[in-house]
């Protein structure tokens, strides 16, 4: 990595150190009670530390740097909106990758794929870089640091003394102060120290990376040995023919209806959908791999080779889009028969994104592939952001409630496992099914003592709904068990 990192980091500036310290303090105060808007609050001074370090090194923000930075911060809004952990975790992981692109820059595949490695390396070099800079800065500012530290100490003492007195004098002020100030105890000490170190080191790593990024674009990926036209084209032509036959059958089924196919195969409506989706998803992934390998070994010796590559791979990509559409339709059929779940909505979102990647590859064949790595990365980040903003648990609940209204079928046991994000949709159910579906969420919310900075919008909305419409006391466990069995099979006239 030393040969890739050609620039020496500029000396750390005071503004960078203050921003990193603020990140550590905010992490210590806010991150111990869960993740919501507090994660975004902590990320802002860390971003400022990286910005100050980059400015000190003479780096100026470019268009893509702004895109990656805004995208990373936007992804961190997902935990502030959703109570569900799984889309929030996906958004945070994607934000880390997007943030690494903002710190490093670069436009090649190594830059897109290896960027987070440079940030991990800075977790070690960042604190050492900051310590050297702090020692240098302290020599000239000791006289100014003394009055500043004394002023901060006096301010803290005054706030503590008078805040305690006012809290004891007025209950309303005490409640407001208790809601705004993090509740910290001696038992939380080790965790708070760990969070402080985590925030401080993380901010310094981001600043160190921004001051001297690893130039991943210098990594050279050797080209594969070009194959002859026959050796390269023949397997792809056969594969295209296979795709064409399969797609022709899919179009015939689409326009001719599923009844004839189901009668011939002996499969039910749901079995036909379930049988094909996973195979088609795998076929899409393998087609992308085939395209990548074909590009690596594409013939390059004659003037017509480029047209040949575009024609063959463009045709294969276009046929793959029909496979993607067929997979999406089969999943829609499956959802109609069995309802929507987290796994189904996740793999459906992945299939749609793979279709978008294929479209981007086709566009790269026309306008060149220099922009393709960043476009694929941006589409992935945008897809994760949209996935979080649509609130998957709420969407699952809405779809299943609508299915219950249409067919009388409802998986109560699965609905109980959804997060507080699903409360607005489950609230539309009639009693006592509503109470049976919401009891677990209500119990979980009652056991929480979530401060404002760790409470998501989904949790806040769920609390409001449950306060306005309390659960029914008539829905006991025995009644809920009976309703679960009845709703699982539904009305006979609603079955597919």
TAVEN-V791099 format. One record per residue. RES is the residue in one small letter. PSI is psi in whole degrees, 0 to 359 (* if undefined). BURIAL is b if it has 24 or more other C-alpha atoms within 12 Angstrom, else e. D_CENTER is the distance of its C-alpha to the mean C-alpha in whole Angstrom. Layout:
RES,PSI,BURIAL,D_CENTER + RES,PSI,BURIAL,D_CENTER
//
This chain:
x,340,e,28 + x,322,e,31 + x,340,e,33 + x,327,e,29 + x,88,b,29 + x,344,e,32 + x,138,e,32 + x,138,e,33 + x,141,b,31 + x,153,b,33 + x,142,b,34 + x,141,b,32 + x,160,b,33 + x,320,b,33 + x,322,b,31 + x,317,b,28 + x,318,b,29 + x,319,b,29 + x,320,b,26 + x,320,b,25 + x,319,b,27 + x,323,b,26 + x,316,b,22 + x,317,b,24 + x,315,b,26 + x,323,b,23 + x,316,b,21 + x,320,b,24 + x,327,b,25 + x,336,b,21 + x,1,b,19 + x,354,b,21 + x,15,b,21 + x,176,b,17 + x,129,b,14 + x,234,b,14 + x,340,b,15 + x,327,b,17 + x,320,b,14 + x,322,b,14 + x,319,b,18 + x,325,b,18 + x,333,b,16 + x,310,b,18 + x,330,b,21 + x,319,b,19 + x,322,b,19 + x,321,b,22 + x,316,b,24 + x,321,b,22 + x,314,b,24 + x,321,b,27 + x,320,b,27 + x,319,b,26 + x,320,b,29 + x,331,b,31 + x,1,b,31 + x,10,e,32 + x,139,b,28 + x,141,e,28 + x,132,b,24 + x,175,e,24 + x,313,e,22 + x,328,b,19 + x,317,b,19 + x,319,e,19 + x,312,b,16 + x,320,b,14 + x,312,b,15 + x,320,b,14 + x,318,b,11 + x,316,b,10 + x,323,b,11 + x,321,b,10 + x,329,b,7 + x,353,b,9 + x,343,b,10 + x,313,b,8 + x,334,b,10 + x,340,b,13 + x,325,b,13 + x,144,b,12 + x,334,b,14 + x,137,b,12 + x,326,b,11 + x,316,b,9 + x,332,b,6 + x,318,b,6 + x,316,b,6 + x,320,b,3 + x,320,b,2 + x,317,b,6 + x,317,b,6 + x,325,b,5 + x,324,b,7 + x,315,b,10 + x,319,b,10 + x,320,b,10 + x,325,b,13 + x,325,b,15 + x,324,b,15 + x,325,b,17 + x,320,b,19 + x,323,b,20 + x,200,b,20 + x,155,b,22 + x,359,b,21 + x,171,b,22 + x,318,b,20 + x,322,b,21 + x,321,b,20 + x,320,b,16 + x,330,b,16 + x,359,b,18 + x,314,b,17 + x,336,b,15 + x,321,b,19 + x,324,b,21 + x,320,b,19 + x,321,b,20 + x,325,b,23 + x,345,b,23 + x,335,b,23 + x,314,e,26 + x,336,b,28 + x,307,b,26 + x,322,b,28 + x,319,e,31 + x,319,b,31 + x,322,b,31 + x,319,e,34 + x,317,e,36 + x,324,b,35 + x,320,e,36 + x,321,e,39 + x,318,e,40 + x,327,e,39 + x,338,e,41 + x,328,e,44 + x,354,e,45 + x,14,e,43 + x,321,e,44 + x,328,e,47 + x,334,e,44 + x,326,e,42 + x,303,e,44 + x,324,e,45 + x,316,e,41 + x,321,e,41 + x,320,e,44 + x,318,e,42 + x,322,e,39 + x,314,e,41 + x,319,e,43 + x,316,e,40 + x,319,e,38 + x,316,e,42 + x,316,e,43 + x,319,e,39 + x,313,e,40 + x,306,e,43 + x,328,e,43 + x,319,e,40 + x,317,e,41 + x,314,e,45 + x,324,e,43 + x,324,e,41 + x,338,e,44 + x,336,e,46 + x,123,e,44 + x,324,e,41 + x,318,e,39 + x,323,e,39 + x,319,e,38 + x,317,e,35 + x,316,e,34 + x,321,b,34 + x,328,e,32 + x,329,e,29 + x,326,e,29 + x,130,e,29 + x,140,b,27 + x,111,b,29 + x,138,e,30 + x,170,e,33 + x,326,e,34 + x,335,e,32 + x,358,e,29 + x,306,e,31 + x,319,e,29 + x,317,e,26 + x,320,b,26 + x,317,e,28 + x,319,e,25 + x,323,b,22 + x,314,b,25 + x,318,b,25 + x,311,b,21 + x,317,b,21 + x,311,b,24 + x,321,b,23 + x,318,b,19 + x,320,b,21 + x,323,b,24 + x,317,b,22 + x,319,b,20 + x,318,b,23 + x,320,b,25 + x,318,b,23 + x,328,b,23 + x,327,b,27 + x,79,b,27 + x,155,b,24 + x,130,b,25 + x,82,b,26 + x,341,b,24 + x,342,b,25 + x,347,e,29 + x,124,e,28 + x,124,e,30 + x,114,e,29 + x,141,e,32 + x,147,e,33 + x,158,e,34 + x,124,e,37 + x,137,e,38 + x,164,e,40 + x,163,e,42 + x,315,b,42 + x,314,e,43 + x,327,e,41 + x,320,b,38 + x,322,b,39 + x,310,e,40 + x,324,e,37 + x,324,b,35 + x,317,e,38 + x,318,e,38 + x,320,b,34 + x,320,b,34 + x,319,e,37 + x,315,e,36 + x,319,b,33 + x,319,e,35 + x,315,e,37 + x,315,e,34 + x,326,b,33 + x,320,e,36 + x,319,e,36 + x,319,b,33 + x,323,e,34 + x,320,e,38 + x,320,e,36 + x,315,e,34 + x,336,e,37 + x,349,e,40 + x,158,e,38 + x,345,b,36 + x,316,e,40 + x,319,e,42 + x,318,e,39 + x,325,e,38 + x,321,e,42 + x,319,e,43 + x,338,e,40 + x,9,e,41 + x,155,e,37 + x,170,e,36 + x,314,b,33 + x,322,b,30 + x,323,e,31 + x,319,b,32 + x,315,b,28 + x,325,b,27 + x,325,e,29 + x,336,b,27 + x,310,b,24 + x,324,b,23 + x,321,e,25 + x,325,b,24 + x,315,b,21 + x,322,e,22 + x,322,b,25 + x,314,b,22 + x,316,b,20 + x,326,e,24 + x,319,b,25 + x,319,b,22 + x,318,e,24 + x,317,b,27 + x,317,b,27 + x,313,e,25 + x,324,e,29 + x,321,b,31 + x,325,b,30 + x,325,e,31 + x,17,b,34 + x,144,b,35 + x,140,b,39 + x,16,e,39 + x,339,e,43 + x,165,e,44 + x,330,e,44 + x,0,e,42 + x,320,b,40 + x,318,e,37 + x,322,e,38 + x,314,b,38 + x,315,b,35 + x,317,b,33 + x,313,e,35 + x,308,b,35 + x,328,b,31 + x,319,b,30 + x,316,b,32 + x,318,b,30 + x,319,b,27 + x,318,b,28 + x,328,b,29 + x,327,b,26 + x,325,b,25 + x,322,b,27 + x,318,b,26 + x,314,b,22 + x,322,b,24 + x,320,b,26 + x,318,b,23 + x,318,b,21 + x,320,b,25 + x,320,b,25 + x,323,b,22 + x,319,b,23 + x,319,b,27 + x,319,b,25 + x,322,b,23 + x,326,b,27 + x,322,b,29 + x,356,b,26 + x,170,b,24 + x,138,b,20 + x,173,b,18 + x,318,b,14 + x,316,e,15 + x,318,b,17 + x,330,b,14 + x,311,b,12 + x,331,b,14 + x,317,b,15 + x,322,b,12 + x,318,b,12 + x,319,b,16 + x,320,b,16 + x,320,b,13 + x,322,b,16 + x,320,b,19 + x,321,b,17 + x,320,b,17 + x,319,b,21 + x,318,b,22 + x,322,b,21 + x,319,b,23 + x,320,b,26 + x,324,e,26 + x,329,e,26 + x,338,b,29 + x,315,e,30 + x,6,e,29 + x,155,e,29 + x,11,e,26 + x,326,e,25 + x,354,e,23 + x,313,b,21 + x,314,b,19 + x,326,b,17 + x,319,b,17 + x,316,b,15 + x,318,b,12 + x,321,b,12 + x,324,b,12 + x,315,b,9 + x,317,b,7 + x,322,b,9 + x,317,b,8 + x,320,b,4 + x,313,b,6 + x,320,b,9 + x,320,b,8 + x,321,b,7 + x,332,b,10 + x,354,e,12 + x,82,b,12 + x,316,b,12 + x,321,b,15 + x,320,b,17 + x,320,b,17 + x,314,b,18 + x,318,b,20 + x,315,b,22 + x,320,b,22 + x,327,b,24 + x,318,b,26 + x,320,e,27 + x,323,b,28 + x,320,b,30 + x,329,e,32 + x,322,e,33 + x,343,b,33 + x,4,b,34 + x,136,b,31 + x,127,b,29 + x,91,b,27 + x,320,b,28 + x,321,b,27 + x,320,b,23 + x,327,b,23 + x,334,b,24 + x,358,b,21 + x,162,b,18 + x,183,b,17 + x,343,b,19 + x,334,b,17 + x,353,b,19 + x,315,b,22 + x,325,b,23 + x,316,b,23 + x,338,b,25 + x,342,b,27 + x,349,b,29 + x,153,b,30 + x,152,e,34 + x,148,e,35 + x,3,b,36 + x,325,b,33 + x,311,b,30 + x,320,b,31 + x,324,b,31 + x,330,b,27 + x,354,b,27 + x,316,b,29 + x,318,b,26 + x,316,b,24 + x,320,b,27 + x,316,e,28 + x,316,e,24 + x,325,b,24 + x,333,e,28 + x,348,e,27 + x,151,e,25 + x,69,e,26 + x,123,b,23 + x,167,b,24 + x,322,b,23 + x,348,b,20 + x,9,b,18 + x,125,b,19 + x,164,b,16 + x,323,b,17 + x,318,b,17 + x,317,b,19 + x,318,b,21 + x,321,b,22 + x,318,b,23 + x,319,b,25 + x,315,e,27 + x,317,b,27 + x,332,b,29 + x,321,e,31 + x,325,e,32 + x,86,e,33 + x,159,e,33 + x,152,b,33 + x,140,e,36 + x,351,e,39 + x,341,e,40 + x,87,e,37 + x,171,e,38 + x,325,e,36 + x,315,e,39 + x,319,e,39 + x,323,b,35 + x,319,e,36 + x,317,e,38 + x,324,b,36 + x,318,b,33 + x,317,e,35 + x,315,e,37 + x,335,b,33 + x,324,b,32 + x,334,e,35 + x,190,b,35 + x,145,e,38 + x,326,e,40 + x,357,e,40 + x,359,e,36 + x,148,e,36 + x,*,e,35
//
